[in-house]
Every structure is written in structure tokens, then in C-alpha cells.
Amino acid sequence: MQEEKTLKIVDTTSNPSPLGLCGFALTTILLNFHNVGLFGLDSSILAMGLFYGGLIQIIVGVMEWKKGNTFGTLAFASYGAFWITLVALMIMPKMGIGDAPSDISMAFFLGIWGVFSLFLFIASLKLNKAMQILFGTVVILFFLLAIAKATENKFIHTLAGIDGILCGFTALYTAMAQLLNEMYGKTIMPLGVKK
């Protein structure tokens, strides 16, 4: 009787998460610098949203799928699609494709992303503290932006911008912690890993 041999494939691909987190981080920081009033909404934000926040995060979502990471796949691919959609909402009406969204429709758009992010936050409770803070600030950001759009309240919009900057820097910290901890083979920047 012949013995059956099994072939075990070992994943030797790199961790795509720092790239996706950087795409999210830098785009979020840039847009929220605008939201707090540092500069206008221009093509630097739109291009960053389309390519680094959008395209790169979708690619990372596919890479996370290859690694069997459902959370990473859902989060990166979805937020990548969010950024591309947000840019499309801004440029499509200027190209004569559909009407510009009203404040109330944008409030619903942002609010439903807040609900989606709330579920990701609940899932992040199984991850490290940095990810929990990241997704907690994302939830707050979407709901504050939705309220600001629905009420046309500039103060709430500015608060959202401050939270968005904190959110973006949390994502950047998490990305750099993953990178440096891996490169040095020890904890350089703590992530608050759950025991």
C-alpha cells in the first residue's frame, strides 16, 4: 500500500496591512486638514483619494484575501471603494453625469458608512488596542460628518476634521508600528496587543 503524500504550501508573501493603513492614513489626514479649514478641496485631495486611498486599498484588500484575512479584505477593499466613490461624487456632476448630491443625501451616505464602520469596530475588539482606537475614531468621524452635513453645522464639521486627523495619525502609527516591529524583530512601537 502506498503512503499518501500531502503538499503543504507556506505563505511567504509580505504583510500588506502597513501599505493599506498608509493609504487610509495619508488620505484621511489630508482630507481632514481640509475639513478643519487649513486649505480648500483641490485636486491634491481628489488624486490622493482616488489612487492612494482608493486603488491601493483595494489592491491591499485582494492581498489580504490571498492571506485568508477576512477582516483585512473587508476593511481595505471597502474603504478603498469608499474613497473612489467619494471622489466620483465630487467629479461626476462636473462631468455632466448626474446631479451633485444634496447635503441630506451626503448625510445618509456618510451615516451608512458609520454603521458599517461600527461593525468593523466591534470586530476590532478581537484585535490590538491600536486597531480598536483606529476603528473607534473612524465610527466617530463618519457620524460627525453625517451630522454636520444634515445640520450644516460648521463647528461639528470642524470637530469631525479634528477626529479625522487623529484617526489618520492612528492609522499611520499602526502601519509604522507593524513595519518597524517586523523589521527589527521586536516591539519598537507597541500596538497594545491583547493577551
Rosetta blueprint (number, residue, H / E / L):
1 M L
2 Q L
3 E L
4 E L
5 K L
6 T L
7 L L
8 K L
9 I L
10 V L
11 D L
12 T L
13 T L
14 S L
15 N L
16 P L
17 S H
18 P H
19 L H
20 G H
21 L H
22 C H
23 G H
24 F H
25 A H
26 L H
27 T H
28 T H
29 I H
30 L H
31 L H
32 N H
33 F H
34 H H
35 N H
36 V L
37 G L
38 L L
39 F L
40 G L
41 L L
42 D L
43 S H
44 S H
45 I H
46 L H
47 A H
48 M H
49 G H
50 L H
51 F H
52 Y H
53 G H
54 G H
55 L H
56 I H
57 Q H
58 I H
59 I H
60 V H
61 G H
62 V H
63 M H
64 E H
65 W H
66 K H
67 K L
68 G L
69 N L
70 T H
71 F H
72 G H
73 T H
74 L H
75 A H
76 F H
77 A H
78 S H
79 Y H
80 G H
81 A H
82 F H
83 W H
84 I H
85 T H
86 L H
87 V H
88 A H
89 L H
90 M H
91 I H
92 M L
93 P H
94 K H
95 M H
96 G L
97 I L
98 G L
99 D L
100 A L
101 P L
102 S L
103 D H
104 I H
105 S H
106 M H
107 A H
108 F H
109 F H
110 L H
111 G H
112 I H
113 W H
114 G H
115 V H
116 F H
117 S H
118 L H
119 F H
120 L H
121 F H
122 I H
123 A H
124 S H
125 L L
126 K L
127 L L
128 N L
129 K H
130 A H
131 M H
132 Q H
133 I H
134 L H
135 F H
136 G H
137 T H
138 V H
139 V H
140 I H
141 L H
142 F H
143 F H
144 L H
145 L H
146 A H
147 I H
148 A H
149 K H
150 A H
151 T H
152 E L
153 N L
154 K H
155 F H
156 I H
157 H H
158 T H
159 L H
160 A H
161 G H
162 I H
163 D H
164 G H
165 I H
166 L H
167 C H
168 G H
169 F H
170 T H
171 A H
172 L H
173 Y H
174 T H
175 A H
176 M H
177 A H
178 Q H
179 L H
180 L H
181 N H
182 E H
183 M H
184 Y H
185 G L
186 K L
187 T L
188 I L
189 M L
190 P L
191 L L
192 G L
193 V L
194 K L
195 K L
